[in-house]
Amino acid sequence: MYKQLVDSNDRAVEQGIPRQVLDQESLYYGGTIDPHTGIAWVNHTTGTPTDMCYWGAALVNPDSRYYRDEELLDRLKLATEFVLRFQHKDGSISPGWTNYHSPPDTAFVVVGYAQLYQLLLKQEWPPLQPVLANMRLFLERTLPVMLTGGIHTPNHRWVMCAALGFLHELFGGEEVLQRAEQWLAEGMDITPDGEWTERSNGIYSAVSDIMLIHAARLLNKPQLLDPVRRNLHMMVYLVHPSGEVVTDYSGRQDLGSLHDLSPYYLPYAILARSDKDAVLAGMAEWAGRSLQNPGVCSVNALVRMLLEPELQQPPETTAELPVQYERILNGDFLRNGYLERMESAGHQGRIYHSRLHTDFGAPVARLRDGKTSVTLITETPSFFAMRHGAVRLLAVQLTSSFNPGFVPMQEMTRLPDGYLLKGVQKKGYYGPVEGALLPPEAATEVSPWYLLPHQSRPLTHEQTLSVETEIHRTATGWTLRLHCEEPAQVMAQLSFNFGWEGNLTSGGLETAGEDNASGELEMVDEDNSLWSGGQFRYSYGGDWIDFTGGEMAHLGATARESRPPKNYKSVLVNLVTPFDKTFTLTLSPAKE
């Protein structure tokens, strides 16, 4: 792994050099241009500090072809000067994508910058001194914003703690430790099974893990590693056979997006070694195979390896990872008890520039049988997803006209041979406000709607939509049975959403509006087809899934408030309540 990272780091150095701005008249002189925006930033992902980590790790590593390269050193010095110029007077940075004068984004940079600084500081090479002076000045200037700044999201707290830990290691100060203690006093937002609040397996769970590993070491709080261990062991069951991480129920921007295990490499490698845990070592090995480069500034694996040379050595033992399992995550978590106490928190369900993540701890079932990987989900638009070899069924979603939009499942019950999911929605009407509660404006010429106490309106004519979904394994695949009785005449649509790369075939693919007597797939547009009956197949890479059970009880092409996802191929089934529909999924045989 070490040799792989050295080679990929050298490639990253080579790729970054042409992007550095050397025009002294340019605002971005010394910075490296983000190819997506054409601007040089100071941030921890596409910003100049990421290239600086590549360059610094190469300069001090005898195994790199850029070892003590004087031209690269000059470039690194220019980059440190750029970073200082773009640091705000309050010590913060603005990453560019949003969050201006951002304490948490500054913290991300501090975590990576401090490690690079520590690595360079260990070198006996006098020409590094101007670089070190500039880097130390940047870090020192961040102290005020780290001591006073706030956050937006749950994981930001742990990034702040890690940054404060690095700053304390460099500069000392009791107030630095006190600020970290304030964040830590809020407690760990993780379920007993190891799920973080944001349910972001593709991005932010790994962020929480590595930041708490740093915080545990730097703040002398080894107990902070316990939640990290829980999450890392949970993730054993949240990776598809291809190495794709399960993102089907994320509460952040990785929802339904393609992510691999690479962000977890350092957490797995560090704890595998400290705990002598063969399972974590096996996961570290799997994550390492996904690493295309050492990582962005805040999580550069090569910088950490050079600071902790023992990480360069392979683990003593690695365990075989499970390929056959069935697990319910958060099945015993007392989620409703926490939700019932939310009103007492006093925020009245409002939070700014973030969200409350009330789906935290919702049950998820994960099943794997060799090359087949299935996820059953609650509290998200999708309730079922599957990978079968190269085939990706990314989401099965139900929408309705009752409360226009998706119908998420809220409950999951394990059956003797499958699962029962239930989703309930309620919708009523609201009567007139009692006269004594009306504002003075109600009796004037202008009575704005927003001044009325809507919370005081009496509820009338409340209706309930209840959907049950039974999911069963069969000898050749799966069955999905959806049942909904009332209210009557509610239009609904079930969508099977597939990866764009595969092919849909049936008895006949026809254009919407033309005669479709064969009653199978009718193309609505390039991405969507209505399925009225018969059988269709989705295939890719020699693997396939056959589907039966289509219906077209109404002619609506798309459901209101539920636009089909981009980059998906969707097959749509139109239903009207009451309905009791069973869909059969037959899988291609396992390849020898």
C-alpha positions in Angstrom: 0.0 0.0 0.0 2.8 2.4 0.8 4.5 2.0 -2.6 1.1 2.5 -4.3 0.6 5.7 -2.4 4.0 7.0 -3.2 3.5 6.4 -6.9 0.0 7.9 -6.9 1.3 10.9 -4.9 4.0 11.5 -7.5 1.4 11.4 -10.2 -0.7 13.9 -8.3 2.4 16.2 -8.0 2.9 16.0 -11.7 -0.8 16.8 -12.4 -0.8 19.8 -10.0 2.3 21.6 -11.2 0.7 22.9 -14.5 -2.3 24.2 -12.5 -0.2 26.5 -10.3 -0.6 30.2 -11.3 2.9 31.7 -11.9 1.7 35.1 -13.3 2.7 37.6 -10.6 -0.1 39.9 -11.8 -2.8 37.3 -11.1 -5.0 37.5 -8.0 -4.3 33.7 -7.7 -0.5 33.9 -7.9 1.0 30.9 -6.2 -2.4 29.0 -5.9 -3.4 26.0 -7.9 -6.4 26.3 -10.1 -9.5 24.1 -9.4 -10.3 22.7 -12.9 -14.0 22.7 -12.1 -14.2 26.4 -11.5 -11.1 27.9 -12.9 -10.4 29.6 -9.6 -7.7 28.9 -7.0 -9.2 28.2 -3.5 -8.0 27.7 0.0 -10.1 24.6 1.0 -9.4 21.0 2.0 -10.7 19.3 -1.2 -10.1 21.1 -4.5 -8.0 23.8 -3.0 -4.3 24.6 -3.0 -3.7 23.0 0.4 -4.5 19.6 -1.2 -1.8 20.1 -3.8 0.6 21.3 -1.0 0.1 18.0 0.8 1.1 16.1 -2.3 4.1 18.3 -2.9 5.2 18.3 0.7 4.9 14.5 1.0 7.0 14.1 -2.1 9.7 16.6 -1.1 10.6 14.9 2.2 10.2 11.3 1.0 13.4 9.6 -0.3 11.2 7.1 -2.2 9.7 9.9 -4.3 11.2 11.1 -7.5 10.6 14.6 -6.3 12.6 14.2 -3.1 14.2 17.6 -2.2 13.4 18.9 -5.7 14.3 22.6 -5.4 11.8 23.7 -8.1 9.0 22.0 -6.3 10.1 23.6 -3.0 9.9 27.0 -4.7 6.4 26.2 -5.8 5.4 25.1 -2.3 6.7 28.4 -0.9 4.6 30.3 -3.4 1.6 28.2 -2.4 2.1 29.1 1.3 2.2 32.8 0.4 -1.1 32.4 -1.6 -2.8 30.7 1.3 -1.7 33.5 3.7 -3.0 36.2 1.3 -6.4 34.5 1.0 -6.8 33.9 4.8 -9.3 36.4 6.2 -8.4 38.9 8.9 -10.4 36.9 11.4 -8.3 33.8 10.7 -10.9 31.9 8.7 -11.0 30.8 5.0 -13.9 30.7 2.5 -13.9 27.4 0.7 -15.6 28.7 -2.5 -18.6 26.3 -2.8 -20.5 28.1 0.1 -19.8 28.9 3.8 -18.0 32.2 3.7 -15.6 33.0 6.6 -16.3 29.4 7.7 -15.0 28.1 11.0 -15.7 24.4 10.1 -14.1 24.7 6.7 -11.1 26.4 8.3 -10.9 23.4 10.7 -10.8 21.0 7.8 -7.8 22.9 6.4 -6.2 23.1 9.8 -6.3 19.3 10.3 -4.5 18.7 7.0 -2.2 21.7 7.1 -1.1 20.9 10.7 -0.1 17.4 9.7 1.9 18.6 6.7 3.6 21.2 8.9 4.5 18.6 11.5 5.9 16.4 8.7 8.0 19.2 7.2 9.2 20.3 10.7 10.8 16.9 11.2 13.1 17.3 8.3 16.7 18.5 8.6 16.6 20.7 5.5 17.2 24.4 6.0 15.6 25.5 2.7 12.3 24.5 4.2 12.3 27.3 6.8 10.4 29.9 4.8 7.7 27.4 4.0 7.5 26.4 7.7 7.3 30.0 8.8 4.4 30.7 6.5 2.5 27.6 7.4 3.0 28.2 11.1 1.7 31.8 10.7 -1.4 30.6 8.9 -2.1 28.0 11.7 -1.5 30.6 14.4 -3.9 33.0 12.8 -6.7 30.4 12.9 -6.7 30.3 16.7 -9.3 33.1 17.2 -11.8 31.6 14.8 -11.3 28.1 16.2 -11.9 29.4 19.7 -15.0 31.3 18.9 -16.5 29.8 15.7 -19.6 27.7 15.3 -20.7 24.9 13.0 -23.6 23.8 10.7 -23.7 20.0 10.7 -23.2 17.2 13.3 -19.8 16.1 11.9 -18.4 19.6 12.0 -18.2 19.4 15.8 -15.7 16.5 15.5 -13.7 18.3 12.8 -13.5 21.3 15.2 -12.3 19.1 18.0 -9.5 17.6 15.8 -8.4 21.0 14.6 -8.3 22.3 18.2 -6.3 19.2 19.2 -3.7 20.0 16.5 -3.5 23.6 17.5 -3.1 22.8 21.1 -0.3 20.4 20.2 1.5 23.2 18.3 0.7 26.3 20.4 -0.6 25.1 23.8 -3.3 27.1 25.6 -5.9 25.9 28.1 -8.6 27.8 26.3 -8.1 25.6 23.3 -8.8 22.5 25.3 -11.8 24.1 27.0 -13.3 24.9 23.6 -12.9 21.2 22.5 -14.5 20.2 25.8 -17.6 22.3 25.0 -18.1 20.5 21.7 -17.5 17.1 23.2 -20.0 17.8 26.0 -22.8 17.6 23.5 -22.2 13.8 23.4 -21.8 11.3 20.6 -24.5 11.2 17.9 -24.3 7.5 17.1 -26.6 4.5 17.6 -25.4 1.4 19.4 -25.1 -0.3 16.0 -22.7 2.4 14.8 -24.7 4.8 12.6 -23.9 8.5 12.8 -26.6 11.1 12.6 -26.1 12.0 9.0 -26.3 8.4 7.8 -23.7 9.4 5.2 -21.8 6.3 4.5 -20.2 7.8 1.4 -18.7 11.0 3.0 -19.4 12.2 6.5 -19.3 8.9 8.5 -15.7 8.6 7.4 -15.1 12.2 8.3 -16.4 11.7 11.9 -14.3 8.6 12.2 -10.9 10.1 11.3 -11.6 13.3 13.1 -12.4 11.5 16.4 -9.3 9.3 16.0 -7.2 12.5 15.8 -9.2 14.0 18.7 -8.7 10.9 20.9 -5.0 11.0 20.5 -4.5 14.8 20.7 -6.9 15.4 23.6 -5.9 12.3 25.4 -9.4 10.9 25.3 -9.2 7.2 24.2 -12.9 6.8 24.9 -13.6 8.7 21.7 -12.5 5.7 19.7 -15.4 3.6 20.9 -18.0 5.2 18.6 -15.5 5.0 15.7 -15.1 1.3 16.3 -18.8 0.8 16.2 -19.1 2.6 12.9 -16.2 0.8 11.3 -17.6 -2.6 12.3 -21.1 -1.6 11.0 -19.6 -0.6 7.7 -18.5 -4.2 7.1 -22.1 -4.8 6.2 -22.6 -1.6 4.1 -20.4 -2.3 1.1 -21.5 -3.9 -2.1 -19.4 -6.7 -3.6 -17.8 -4.3 -6.1 -16.6 -2.0 -3.3 -19.4 0.5 -3.8 -20.5 1.9 -0.5 -24.3 1.8 0.4 -25.6 5.4 0.0 -29.2 4.5 -0.7 -30.4 6.2 2.6 -27.9 8.9 3.2 -29.1 12.2 4.8 -26.5 14.2 2.9 -25.4 14.9 -0.7 -24.0 11.4 -1.2 -27.6 10.0 -1.3 -27.8 7.5 -4.2 -24.4 8.5 -5.5 -21.5 6.3 -6.3 -18.8 6.2 -3.5 -16.1 3.8 -2.6 -14.3 2.8 0.6 -11.3 5.0 0.1 -12.2 7.7 2.7 -12.2 4.9 5.3 -8.7 3.7 4.6 -7.0 5.7 7.4 -9.6 5.0 10.1 -9.4 1.3 9.3 -5.6 1.1 9.0 -5.0 3.1 12.2 -7.5 1.1 14.4 -6.6 -2.2 12.8 -3.0 -1.7 14.0 -3.8 -0.2 17.5 -6.5 -2.8 18.2 -4.8 -5.7 16.4 -8.2 -6.3 14.8 -8.1 -8.6 11.8 -11.5 -7.6 10.5 -10.6 -4.0 10.5 -7.3 -4.9 8.8 -9.3 -6.7 6.1 -11.5 -3.7 5.6 -8.4 -1.4 5.4 -7.0 -3.7 2.7 -10.3 -3.4 0.8 -10.4 0.3 1.2 -6.8 0.7 0.1 -7.6 -0.9 -3.3 -10.0 2.0 -3.9 -7.4 4.7 -3.3 -6.6 6.5 -6.6 -4.4 9.1 -4.8 -3.4 9.7 -1.2 -6.5 11.8 -0.5 -7.4 15.4 0.0 -5.7 17.8 2.4 -7.6 16.8 5.5 -7.2 13.0 5.1 -4.0 12.6 3.1 -3.0 9.0 3.8 0.7 9.4 2.7 1.3 12.3 5.0 -0.1 10.3 7.9 2.0 7.3 6.9 5.2 9.4 6.9 4.3 10.7 10.3 3.5 7.2 11.6 5.9 4.9 9.7 4.4 1.8 11.3 1.4 2.4 9.1 3.6 1.6 6.1 3.9 -2.0 7.2 1.1 -4.5 6.3 -0.9 -5.8 9.2 0.1 -9.1 10.9 -3.2 -10.8 10.0 -6.3 -10.0 8.0 -9.7 -11.7 8.3 -11.8 -13.0 5.5 -14.7 -10.5 5.1 -18.3 -11.9 5.1 -19.9 -12.5 1.8 -23.1 -14.2 3.2 -25.1 -12.3 5.8 -28.4 -10.8 6.8 -28.4 -7.9 9.3 -30.9 -5.4 10.6 -29.1 -2.3 11.6 -30.8 -0.2 14.4 -33.5 -2.8 14.8 -33.4 -2.5 18.6 -32.7 1.3 18.6 -35.4 3.1 20.7 -35.8 5.8 18.1 -39.4 6.7 18.8 -38.5 7.5 22.4 -36.0 10.1 21.3 -38.4 11.6 18.8 -41.1 12.0 21.4 -38.7 14.1 23.5 -37.8 16.4 20.6 -40.5 19.0 21.5 -38.8 19.5 24.9 -35.6 20.6 23.1 -37.3 23.9 22.5 -36.2 24.4 18.8 -39.7 23.9 17.6 -38.4 21.8 14.7 -36.4 24.6 13.2 -32.6 24.6 12.6 -30.7 27.0 10.4 -28.4 26.0 7.5 -28.7 22.4 8.5 -31.4 19.8 9.2 -32.5 17.9 12.3 -32.0 14.5 10.8 -35.0 12.9 12.4 -34.4 9.8 10.3 -31.4 9.1 12.5 -31.5 5.5 13.7 -34.2 4.3 11.3 -33.9 0.6 10.7 -32.1 -0.7 7.6 -31.7 -4.3 6.6 -28.7 -5.5 4.7 -28.5 -8.9 2.9 -25.7 -10.3 0.9 -25.4 -13.6 -0.9 -22.2 -13.7 -2.9 -22.5 -11.2 -5.7 -26.0 -10.1 -4.7 -26.4 -7.3 -2.3 -29.8 -6.0 -1.1 -30.8 -3.0 1.1 -34.2 -2.6 2.7 -34.7 1.0 3.9 -37.0 3.1 6.0 -37.5 6.9 6.2 -36.2 7.6 2.7 -37.9 7.9 -0.7 -36.5 4.4 -1.6 -37.4 1.3 0.3 -35.5 -1.4 -1.7 -32.2 -1.4 -3.6 -30.1 -4.2 -5.1 -26.8 -4.9 -6.7 -26.6 -8.2 -8.6 -23.2 -8.6 -10.2 -22.8 -5.7 -12.6 -26.5 -4.9 -12.4 -27.6 -1.9 -10.3 -31.2 -1.5 -9.2 -30.6 1.8 -7.5 -34.0 2.4 -5.9 -37.6 1.2 -5.7 -39.8 4.2 -4.8 -43.6 4.7 -4.3 -45.2 8.0 -4.9 -48.9 9.0 -4.6 -51.3 11.9 -5.1 -52.4 11.7 -1.5 -49.7 13.9 0.0 -48.1 14.6 -3.4 -44.7 13.0 -3.4 -42.9 10.0 -2.1 -44.3 7.6 0.4 -41.5 6.5 2.7 -41.7 3.4 4.9 -41.5 4.2 8.6 -41.6 0.7 10.2 -39.7 -2.6 9.5 -40.6 -5.9 10.9 -38.8 -9.2 10.3 -41.0 -12.0 9.1 -40.1 -15.7 9.1 -39.2 -15.6 5.5 -38.9 -11.9 4.7 -39.7 -8.4 5.9 -42.8 -6.2 6.3 -42.4 -2.4 5.8 -45.2 0.0 6.6 -45.6 3.6 5.6 -48.4 5.9 6.9 -49.3 9.4 5.8 -52.0 11.6 7.3 -53.5 14.7 5.7 -56.4 16.8 7.0 -57.9 20.3 6.8 -57.8 23.2 9.1 -60.8 25.2 10.4 -61.1 29.0 11.1 -59.1 30.5 13.9 -61.0 31.2 17.0 -61.9 34.9 17.2 -60.2 35.5 20.5 -56.9 34.3 19.0 -57.0 36.5 15.9 -54.4 39.3 15.5 -55.5 43.0 15.4 -54.8 43.0 11.6 -57.7 40.6 11.0 -60.1 43.4 11.6 -58.3 45.9 9.3 -58.3 46.3 5.5 -55.2 44.2 5.1 -54.9 40.9 7.0 -51.7 39.0 5.9 -52.0 35.3 5.9 -48.6 34.9 7.6 -49.8 36.9 10.7 -52.6 34.4 11.4 -51.9 31.8 14.2 -52.2 28.8 12.0 -51.1 26.5 14.8 -54.4 27.2 16.5 -56.7 26.0 13.7 -58.7 22.9 14.5 -58.0 19.8 12.5 -60.9 18.5 10.4 -61.5 15.6 8.0 -58.2 13.9 8.5 -57.5 11.1 6.1 -54.9 8.3 6.4 -53.0 6.5 3.7 -51.4 3.3 4.9 -49.1 1.2 2.6 -47.7 -2.2 3.5 -44.8 -3.7 1.6 -43.9 -7.4 2.0 -40.5 -8.4 0.7 -39.6 -12.1 0.4 -36.6 -14.0 -0.9 -37.3 -16.8 -3.3 -35.2 -19.6 -4.7 -34.6 -17.5 -7.8 -34.8 -13.9 -6.5 -37.3 -11.7 -4.7 -40.9 -10.7 -4.5 -42.3 -7.3 -3.6 -45.9 -7.1 -2.6 -47.5 -3.7 -2.1 -50.9 -3.3 -0.5 -53.0 -0.2 0.1 -56.8 -0.1 0.7 -57.8 3.5 1.2 -58.6 6.3 0.6 -60.0 5.0 -2.6 -59.0 6.4 -6.0 -55.6 7.6 -5.0 -53.3 7.6 -7.9 -49.9 6.1 -7.2 -46.7 5.2 -9.1 -44.1 2.7 -8.3 -40.7 3.3 -9.9 -37.8 0.9 -10.5 -34.7 3.0 -11.0 -31.7 1.5 -12.6 -28.2 2.6 -13.5 -27.9 4.4 -16.8 -25.3 2.0 -18.1 -27.6 -1.0 -18.5 -30.2 -2.1 -21.1 -33.9 -2.5 -20.8 -35.6 -5.1 -23.0 -39.1 -6.5 -23.3 -41.6 -7.8 -25.8 -41.7 -4.3 -27.3 -40.3 -0.9 -26.6 -42.6 1.7 -28.1 -43.0 5.5 -28.2 -45.6 7.1 -25.9 -48.8 7.8 -27.7 -48.5 5.0 -30.2 -50.6 1.8 -30.0 -49.2 -0.5 -27.3 -51.2 -3.6 -27.7 -48.4 -5.8 -26.6 -48.8 -4.2 -23.1 -45.2 -4.0 -21.9 -42.8 -1.0 -21.9 -43.9 2.3 -23.3 -41.2 4.9 -23.5 -42.1 8.3 -22.0 -38.8 9.8 -22.8 -35.1 8.8 -22.9 -35.0 8.0 -19.2 -38.5 6.7 -18.3 -40.8 4.0 -19.5 -44.3 3.1 -18.4 -44.8 -0.7 -17.7 -48.3 -1.9 -18.3 -47.7 -5.7 -17.9 -45.8 -8.6 -19.2 -42.1 -9.1 -18.4 -39.0 -6.9 -18.9 -35.3 -7.5 -18.3 -32.6 -5.1 -17.1 -29.1 -6.3 -18.0 -25.5 -5.2 -17.9 -22.1 -7.0 -18.0 -23.6 -10.4 -18.5 -25.9 -10.2 -15.4 -29.6 -9.5 -15.5 -32.9 -9.2 -13.5 -36.2 -10.2 -15.0 -39.4 -8.4 -13.7 -43.1 -9.3 -13.8 -46.1 -7.5 -12.4 -46.5 -4.3 -14.4 -49.8 -2.4 -14.5 -51.1 0.9 -16.0 -54.2 1.8 -13.9 -53.9 5.5 -15.0 -52.0 7.3 -17.7 -49.9 9.8 -15.7 -46.3 9.8 -16.9 -44.8 11.2 -13.7 -46.1 11.7 -10.2 -46.4 15.2 -8.8 -43.6 16.5 -6.5 -41.4 13.5 -7.3 -39.2 14.1 -10.3 -37.4 11.0 -11.4 -33.7 11.0 -10.5 -31.1 12.1 -13.1 -28.8 9.5 -14.6 -31.3 6.8 -13.9 -33.3 4.6 -16.2 -36.7 4.3 -14.6 -39.6 1.9 -15.2 -42.9 3.2 -13.9 -45.9 1.3 -12.8 -49.2 3.2 -12.4 -51.5 2.1 -9.7 -54.8 3.3 -8.2 -56.1 2.4 -4.7 -57.2 0.0 -3.6 -54.3 -2.1 -4.9 -52.6 -5.4 -3.9 -49.7 -5.9 -6.3 -46.9 -8.5 -6.4 -43.8 -8.0 -8.4 -41.4 -10.8 -9.1 -37.6 -10.3 -9.5 -35.8 -13.2 -11.0 -32.0 -13.1 -10.9 -29.5 -14.4 -13.4 -27.6 -17.5 -12.2 -24.3 -17.0 -10.4 -21.3 -17.1 -12.8 -18.8 -19.8 -12.3 
